Amino acid sequence: MARIGYARVSSTSQDLQTQTERLKAEGCEIVRSEKVSGASREGRSELATVLEFLRPSDELVVVRLDRLGRSTRDVLNLVHELDSKGAFLTVLEPHVTTKGPTGRMVLTVLGMVAEMELGFIKDRQKTGIERAKAEGVYTGGKRRIDRETVLAMKAEGQGPSAIAKALGVSRMQIHRILTQA
């Protein structure tokens, strides 16, 4: 039986150290971590790796349930996957485990709360953006790609795929810039 820790933060500016230290202090031999949104499982390669290597009687440990996922359905699907492998989940804050039926019920409620919290965050963000637009101070999100570089590369004859690869971004982002130009 192995205790495997999983730590996640939503953005690259956030720190994983507190979670990873807590998981190691709880006896996790392996701790996998990533900086990616928890709104879906897309792009969460470390979580996929953990799930792939879990064996019967292994325990997946997270500090809080929202580190595992923000969607009730996603969390319950993860618990189902763990069950099918004979493994189980333990959440440290508050301490809940899926070893028994009571833990599963509590996790369902916690998952619903995490999903509601995500909805509240999105609502507050939308309200803030609307207020900033009304006051004329909204400038939009920070541009992450230099548009002039993209256009220059296109003028040199490079295609969207080559530009995306060179800049380390998705082709969709390049297509948007080229379409707007």
Backbone as JSON, one array per atom type, in Angstrom:
{
  "sequence": "MARIGYARVSSTSQDLQTQTERLKAEGCEIVRSEKVSGASREGRSELATVLEFLRPSDELVVVRLDRLGRSTRDVLNLVHELDSKGAFLTVLEPHVTTKGPTGRMVLTVLGMVAEMELGFIKDRQKTGIERAKAEGVYTGGKRRIDRETVLAMKAEGQGPSAIAKALGVSRMQIHRILTQA",
  "N": [[0.83, -1.18, 0.0], [0.63, 2.15, -0.94], [1.03, 5.6, -0.12], [0.09, 8.26, -1.9], [0.64, 11.54, -2.71], [-1.09, 14.4, -3.98], [-0.74, 17.56, -5.25], [-1.98, 20.78, -6.14], [-2.08, 23.92, -7.74], [-3.74, 26.79, -9.11], [-2.52, 28.71, -10.78], [0.59, 29.8, -12.28], [1.8, 31.69, -10.69], [1.23, 31.04, -8.12], [2.12, 29.22, -5.09], [3.31, 25.95, -4.47], [4.5, 24.83, -2.29], [3.53, 24.74, 0.44], [1.42, 22.86, 0.32], [2.81, 20.57, -0.65], [4.69, 20.11, 1.38], [2.98, 19.55, 3.52], [1.74, 17.18, 2.61], [3.95, 15.45, 2.5], [4.61, 15.44, 5.21], [2.45, 14.03, 6.13], [3.06, 11.51, 5.45], [3.24, 10.71, 2.79], [4.81, 8.93, 0.33], [5.32, 9.49, -2.29], [4.91, 12.49, -4.01], [3.09, 14.23, -6.26], [2.83, 17.12, -8.26], [1.27, 20.05, -9.71], [0.77, 23.02, -11.7], [-2.01, 24.15, -12.65], [-5.34, 24.79, -13.84], [-8.14, 23.67, -11.92], [-10.64, 23.35, -12.86], [-11.34, 21.54, -14.81], [-10.32, 18.25, -15.96], [-8.63, 18.39, -18.02], [-5.41, 18.75, -19.36], [-4.1, 18.11, -17.03], [-1.64, 16.54, -16.38], [-0.04, 15.4, -14.36], [-1.9, 14.46, -12.49], [-3.15, 12.56, -14.09], [-1.01, 10.79, -14.39], [-0.68, 9.88, -11.75], [-3.16, 8.57, -11.37], [-2.92, 6.58, -13.26], [-0.94, 4.93, -12.22], [-1.83, 4.02, -9.76], [-2.43, 1.38, -7.49], [-4.2, -1.56, -6.19], [-5.35, -0.97, -2.88], [-3.8, 1.31, -2.59], [-3.45, 4.75, -1.61], [-4.7, 7.87, -2.43], [-3.85, 11.1, -1.63], [-4.95, 14.32, -0.79], [-4.66, 17.79, 0.11], [-6.87, 19.57, 0.31], [-10.2, 19.19, -0.92], [-10.84, 20.79, -3.14], [-8.45, 20.98, -4.43], [-8.26, 18.72, -5.85], [-10.41, 18.8, -7.63], [-12.89, 21.0, -9.11], [-15.39, 20.45, -9.89], [-18.29, 18.72, -9.03], [-19.13, 16.4, -10.33], [-16.74, 15.64, -11.61], [-15.05, 15.12, -9.41], [-16.47, 13.0, -8.21], [-16.31, 11.15, -10.31], [-13.56, 10.71, -10.28], [-13.32, 9.48, -7.76], [-14.79, 7.19, -8.29], [-13.12, 6.02, -10.25], [-10.9, 5.49, -8.62], [-12.06, 3.65, -6.87], [-12.58, 1.55, -8.69], [-10.04, 0.67, -9.13], [-9.42, -0.33, -6.74], [-8.33, 1.37, -4.96], [-8.2, 4.25, -2.71], [-9.38, 7.51, -1.61], [-8.1, 10.18, 0.37], [-8.84, 13.11, 2.04], [-7.32, 15.81, 3.59], [-8.14, 18.22, 4.85], [-11.34, 19.11, 5.45], [-10.71, 16.16, 7.42], [-11.4, 13.41, 5.58], [-12.24, 10.27, 4.23], [-12.53, 7.86, 1.57], [-12.85, 5.29, 2.31], [-15.07, 4.27, 3.51], [-18.76, 4.27, 3.43], [-19.8, 6.65, 4.59], [-17.81, 8.54, 4.25], [-17.85, 8.84, 1.47], [-20.33, 10.08, 1.11], [-19.91, 12.52, 2.46], [-17.86, 13.55, 0.88], [-19.25, 13.97, -1.5], [-20.95, 16.07, -0.77], [-18.98, 18.0, -0.11], [-17.81, 18.27, -2.63], [-19.9, 19.44, -4.03], [-20.01, 21.89, -2.71], [-17.49, 22.94, -3.41], [-17.87, 23.26, -6.15], [-19.94, 25.14, -6.15], [-18.56, 27.27, -5.01], [-16.71, 27.84, -7.05], [-18.49, 28.82, -8.95], [-19.33, 31.15, -7.6], [-16.94, 32.59, -7.56], [-16.54, 33.06, -10.3], [-18.81, 34.65, -10.8], [-18.26, 36.91, -9.17], [-15.96, 37.8, -10.46], [-16.97, 38.44, -13.0], [-18.77, 40.5, -12.31], [-16.95, 42.4, -11.32], [-15.46, 42.96, -13.65], [-17.48, 44.04, -15.29], [-18.09, 46.35, -13.79], [-15.62, 47.7, -13.92], [-15.5, 48.15, -16.69], [-17.69, 49.88, -17.0], [-16.72, 52.07, -15.63], [-14.72, 52.78, -17.26], [-12.14, 51.81, -16.98], [-11.33, 49.31, -17.61], [-9.07, 47.23, -19.18], [-8.84, 44.82, -20.34], [-7.5, 41.45, -20.55], [-4.06, 40.56, -19.79], [-1.81, 40.66, -22.43], [-0.23, 37.85, -23.71], [1.22, 37.06, -25.82], [3.38, 38.38, -28.21], [2.06, 40.24, -30.62], [3.18, 41.49, -32.85], [5.45, 39.97, -33.35], [4.28, 37.54, -34.12], [2.97, 38.34, -36.47], [5.18, 39.15, -38.0], [6.54, 36.72, -38.27], [4.67, 35.32, -39.77], [4.72, 36.88, -42.09], [7.21, 36.19, -42.97], [6.69, 33.82, -44.06], [6.09, 31.63, -42.5], [3.91, 29.11, -41.23], [0.83, 28.85, -39.25], [1.09, 26.62, -37.45], [3.88, 26.25, -37.22], [4.61, 28.73, -36.17], [3.21, 28.72, -33.73], [4.46, 26.56, -32.45], [7.09, 27.51, -32.27], [6.75, 29.69, -30.55], [5.67, 28.52, -28.35], [2.92, 28.27, -27.86], [-0.65, 27.73, -28.36], [-2.06, 26.68, -31.53], [-4.54, 27.78, -31.99], [-4.45, 30.25, -30.66], [-2.65, 31.61, -32.29], [-4.04, 31.61, -34.7], [-6.18, 33.28, -33.96], [-4.9, 35.75, -33.62], [-3.92, 36.18, -36.2], [-6.31, 36.3, -37.63], [-7.5, 38.57, -36.57], [-5.76, 40.5, -37.46]],
  "CA": [[0.0, 0.0, 0.0], [1.38, 3.4, -1.02], [0.32, 6.87, 0.05], [0.56, 9.14, -2.96], [0.09, 12.87, -2.55], [-1.3, 15.21, -5.18], [-0.87, 18.98, -4.93], [-2.28, 21.56, -7.33], [-2.49, 25.32, -7.65], [-4.36, 27.17, -10.38], [-1.7, 29.54, -11.67], [2.03, 29.7, -12.1], [2.25, 32.63, -9.67], [0.94, 30.48, -6.8], [3.17, 28.36, -4.55], [2.9, 24.58, -4.11], [5.32, 24.36, -1.18], [2.73, 24.43, 1.64], [0.73, 21.59, 0.09], [3.75, 19.44, -0.76], [5.24, 19.86, 2.72], [1.93, 18.91, 4.33], [1.57, 15.81, 2.13], [5.12, 14.68, 2.94], [4.47, 15.28, 6.66], [1.39, 13.04, 6.34], [3.59, 10.18, 5.12], [3.16, 10.38, 1.35], [6.13, 8.59, -0.21], [5.4, 10.15, -3.59], [4.04, 13.67, -4.12], [3.05, 14.79, -7.61], [2.22, 18.44, -8.19], [1.18, 20.79, -10.97], [0.19, 24.36, -11.69], [-3.01, 24.13, -13.72], [-6.7, 24.97, -13.34], [-8.85, 22.48, -11.48], [-12.02, 23.38, -13.36], [-11.55, 20.3, -15.54], [-9.14, 17.37, -15.9], [-7.82, 18.64, -19.21], [-4.09, 19.32, -19.13], [-3.59, 17.76, -15.7], [-0.84, 15.34, -16.67], [0.43, 14.77, -13.12], [-3.03, 13.7, -11.95], [-3.3, 11.39, -14.97], [0.08, 9.86, -14.05], [-1.02, 9.26, -10.46], [-4.27, 7.65, -11.57], [-2.44, 5.44, -14.06], [-0.06, 4.04, -11.46], [-2.43, 3.55, -8.51], [-2.66, -0.07, -7.38], [-5.13, -1.88, -5.1], [-5.01, -0.55, -1.51], [-3.08, 2.58, -2.57], [-4.23, 5.88, -1.12], [-4.43, 9.18, -3.0], [-4.04, 12.07, -0.55], [-4.93, 15.74, -1.16], [-4.84, 18.63, 1.29], [-8.27, 19.96, 0.3], [-10.91, 18.6, -2.05], [-10.79, 21.66, -4.32], [-7.16, 20.75, -5.11], [-8.5, 17.58, -6.74], [-11.31, 19.23, -8.69], [-13.91, 21.98, -8.76], [-16.68, 19.96, -10.35], [-18.77, 17.58, -8.26], [-19.11, 15.23, -11.22], [-15.35, 15.24, -11.82], [-14.56, 14.52, -8.17], [-17.11, 11.69, -8.06], [-15.72, 10.27, -11.32], [-12.23, 10.32, -9.77], [-13.54, 8.51, -6.68], [-15.2, 5.95, -8.97], [-11.9, 5.43, -10.83], [-10.11, 4.94, -7.53], [-12.77, 2.44, -6.44], [-12.41, 0.49, -9.68], [-8.66, 0.18, -9.0], [-9.24, -0.85, -5.39], [-7.63, 2.4, -4.19], [-9.13, 5.17, -2.05], [-9.0, 8.92, -1.5], [-8.14, 10.83, 1.67], [-8.74, 14.57, 2.04], [-6.82, 16.16, 4.92], [-8.9, 19.33, 5.45], [-11.45, 18.34, 6.68], [-10.27, 14.78, 7.22], [-12.44, 12.53, 5.03], [-11.69, 9.2, 3.4], [-13.55, 7.09, 0.85], [-12.8, 3.89, 2.75], [-16.41, 3.84, 3.93], [-19.87, 4.99, 2.79], [-19.97, 7.99, 5.15], [-16.81, 9.39, 3.59], [-18.33, 9.14, 0.11], [-21.41, 11.05, 1.22], [-19.31, 13.8, 2.83], [-17.15, 14.03, -0.32], [-20.25, 14.46, -2.44], [-21.35, 17.39, -0.29], [-17.84, 18.9, -0.27], [-17.68, 18.52, -4.06], [-20.94, 20.41, -4.39], [-19.59, 23.18, -2.16], [-16.38, 23.43, -4.25], [-18.45, 23.69, -7.43], [-20.64, 26.4, -5.88], [-17.53, 28.28, -4.79], [-16.21, 28.22, -8.37], [-19.53, 29.68, -9.54], [-19.28, 32.45, -6.93], [-15.73, 33.26, -8.02], [-16.81, 33.54, -11.66], [-19.78, 35.74, -10.7], [-17.55, 38.1, -8.66], [-15.06, 38.26, -11.52], [-17.81, 39.06, -14.04], [-19.25, 41.76, -11.74], [-15.81, 43.32, -11.28], [-15.14, 43.37, -15.02], [-18.56, 44.93, -15.72], [-17.91, 47.63, -13.09], [-14.44, 48.36, -14.5], [-15.88, 48.62, -18.04], [-18.57, 51.04, -16.82], [-15.89, 53.18, -15.16], [-13.74, 53.06, -18.31], [-10.78, 51.43, -16.58], [-11.07, 47.92, -18.0], [-8.17, 47.16, -20.32], [-8.78, 43.44, -20.82], [-6.45, 40.62, -19.97], [-2.69, 40.83, -20.17], [-1.4, 39.94, -23.64], [0.86, 36.93, -23.43], [1.94, 36.8, -27.07], [3.68, 39.59, -28.95], [1.37, 40.18, -31.91], [4.1, 41.9, -33.92], [6.3, 38.81, -33.64], [3.46, 36.59, -34.87], [2.76, 38.87, -37.83], [6.47, 39.11, -38.7], [6.82, 35.32, -38.63], [3.75, 35.0, -40.86], [5.24, 37.58, -43.27], [8.4, 35.43, -43.41], [6.21, 32.62, -44.72], [5.84, 30.53, -41.57], [2.51, 28.8, -41.01], [0.38, 28.92, -37.85], [1.63, 25.54, -36.61], [5.29, 26.54, -36.96], [4.66, 29.9, -35.28], [2.75, 28.26, -32.42], [5.51, 25.72, -31.87], [8.24, 28.37, -31.95], [6.42, 30.57, -29.43], [5.2, 27.72, -27.23], [1.51, 28.55, -27.61], [-1.53, 26.9, -29.18], [-2.35, 27.17, -32.89], [-5.75, 28.6, -31.91], [-4.04, 31.6, -30.29], [-2.03, 32.19, -33.48], [-5.14, 31.86, -35.65], [-6.93, 34.46, -33.51], [-4.11, 36.95, -33.92], [-3.88, 36.36, -37.66], [-7.65, 36.66, -38.08], [-7.73, 39.95, -36.14], [-4.82, 41.4, -38.15]],
  "C": [[0.88, 1.25, 0.0], [0.47, 4.58, -0.76], [0.93, 7.83, -0.95], [-0.14, 10.48, -2.82], [-0.06, 13.57, -3.89], [-1.56, 16.65, -4.74], [-1.12, 19.74, -6.22], [-2.59, 22.99, -6.93], [-2.95, 25.72, -9.05], [-3.48, 27.97, -11.32], [-0.23, 29.44, -11.32], [2.56, 30.65, -11.04], [2.01, 32.11, -8.26], [2.01, 29.47, -6.4], [2.61, 27.01, -4.1], [3.55, 24.09, -2.81], [4.51, 23.96, 0.05], [2.03, 23.09, 1.49], [1.7, 20.42, 0.08], [4.37, 19.1, 0.59], [4.23, 19.13, 3.6], [1.75, 17.45, 3.92], [2.74, 14.93, 2.57], [5.05, 14.43, 4.44], [3.42, 14.23, 7.01], [1.83, 11.63, 5.91], [3.47, 9.78, 3.66], [4.58, 10.15, 0.83], [6.39, 9.32, -1.52], [4.44, 11.34, -3.55], [4.19, 14.21, -5.54], [2.34, 16.14, -7.52], [2.2, 19.1, -9.56], [0.51, 22.13, -10.75], [-0.73, 24.46, -12.89], [-4.4, 24.27, -13.09], [-7.32, 23.64, -12.95], [-10.28, 22.41, -11.98], [-12.34, 22.15, -14.2], [-10.28, 19.45, -15.43], [-8.21, 17.56, -17.08], [-6.49, 19.28, -18.83], [-3.48, 19.0, -17.78], [-2.81, 16.45, -15.79], [-0.35, 14.65, -15.41], [-0.68, 13.94, -12.47], [-3.24, 12.44, -12.78], [-2.24, 10.34, -14.65], [-0.22, 9.13, -12.75], [-2.11, 8.21, -10.65], [-3.83, 6.4, -12.33], [-1.68, 4.43, -13.21], [-0.63, 3.57, -10.12], [-2.72, 2.05, -8.58], [-3.66, -0.33, -6.26], [-4.54, -1.54, -3.73], [-4.17, 0.72, -1.44], [-4.03, 3.69, -2.14], [-3.77, 7.16, -1.81], [-4.78, 10.21, -1.93], [-3.96, 13.49, -1.13], [-5.17, 16.56, 0.11], [-6.3, 19.06, 1.41], [-8.92, 19.41, -0.96], [-10.84, 19.46, -3.3], [-9.45, 21.58, -5.05], [-7.31, 19.6, -6.11], [-9.4, 17.97, -7.9], [-12.36, 20.19, -8.19], [-15.3, 21.54, -9.16], [-17.07, 18.72, -9.54], [-18.68, 16.31, -9.1], [-17.68, 14.72, -11.41], [-14.79, 14.55, -10.58], [-15.16, 13.12, -7.98], [-16.6, 10.69, -9.1], [-14.34, 9.8, -10.88], [-12.36, 9.28, -8.66], [-13.94, 7.16, -7.27], [-13.99, 5.25, -9.6], [-11.03, 4.8, -9.76], [-10.73, 3.64, -7.03], [-12.52, 1.28, -7.39], [-11.0, -0.09, -9.64], [-8.41, -0.44, -7.62], [-8.48, 0.12, -4.5], [-8.67, 3.31, -3.53], [-8.53, 6.55, -1.93], [-9.07, 9.36, -0.04], [-7.93, 12.32, 1.47], [-8.34, 14.96, 3.45], [-7.63, 17.25, 5.61], [-10.26, 19.45, 4.81], [-11.12, 16.87, 6.4], [-11.45, 13.89, 6.83], [-11.74, 11.49, 4.18], [-12.83, 8.45, 2.72], [-13.5, 5.61, 1.22], [-14.18, 3.38, 3.14], [-17.49, 4.69, 3.29], [-20.08, 6.41, 3.32], [-19.02, 8.97, 4.48], [-17.25, 9.78, 2.19], [-19.44, 10.19, 0.14], [-20.84, 12.44, 1.53], [-18.56, 14.38, 1.63], [-18.1, 14.59, -1.36], [-20.68, 15.87, -2.05], [-20.2, 18.39, -0.47], [-17.61, 19.24, -1.74], [-18.69, 19.54, -4.54], [-20.58, 21.8, -3.9], [-18.45, 23.77, -3.01], [-16.9, 23.95, -5.58], [-19.2, 25.01, -7.26], [-19.65, 27.54, -5.71], [-16.95, 28.77, -6.11], [-17.2, 29.13, -9.07], [-19.52, 31.07, -8.93], [-18.07, 33.25, -7.4], [-15.96, 33.85, -9.41], [-17.78, 34.71, -11.66], [-19.1, 37.03, -10.21], [-16.63, 38.68, -9.72], [-15.84, 39.01, -12.59], [-18.31, 40.43, -13.56], [-18.14, 42.81, -11.72], [-15.44, 43.84, -12.66], [-16.2, 44.34, -15.54], [-18.42, 46.31, -15.08], [-16.73, 48.4, -13.69], [-14.73, 48.89, -15.9], [-16.73, 49.88, -17.93], [-17.79, 52.28, -16.39], [-14.81, 53.55, -16.17], [-12.32, 52.7, -17.96], [-10.41, 50.01, -16.97], [-10.2, 47.9, -19.25], [-8.08, 45.75, -20.89], [-7.64, 42.7, -20.15], [-5.08, 41.0, -20.49], [-2.34, 40.01, -21.42], [-0.16, 39.11, -23.34], [1.72, 36.66, -24.66], [2.16, 38.14, -27.76], [3.11, 39.47, -30.35], [2.29, 40.53, -33.08], [5.03, 40.75, -34.33], [5.55, 37.79, -34.48], [3.3, 37.07, -36.31], [4.05, 38.86, -38.64], [6.8, 37.69, -39.14], [5.92, 34.88, -39.78], [4.24, 35.63, -42.17], [6.47, 36.88, -43.84], [8.01, 34.12, -44.08], [5.96, 31.43, -43.8], [4.34, 30.35, -41.38], [2.14, 28.87, -39.55], [0.96, 27.84, -36.94], [3.08, 25.81, -36.24], [5.44, 27.71, -36.0], [4.28, 29.48, -33.86], [3.83, 27.45, -31.72], [6.7, 26.57, -31.43], [7.98, 29.24, -30.72], [5.9, 29.82, -28.21], [3.76, 28.0, -26.84], [0.67, 27.66, -28.52], [-1.74, 27.52, -30.56], [-3.57, 28.08, -32.87], [-5.4, 30.05, -31.57], [-3.44, 32.32, -31.51], [-3.1, 32.52, -34.5], [-5.95, 33.1, -35.26], [-6.19, 35.74, -33.86], [-4.11, 37.23, -35.42], [-5.24, 36.78, -38.21], [-7.94, 38.13, -37.74], [-6.88, 40.95, -36.92], [-5.32, 41.85, -39.51]]
}
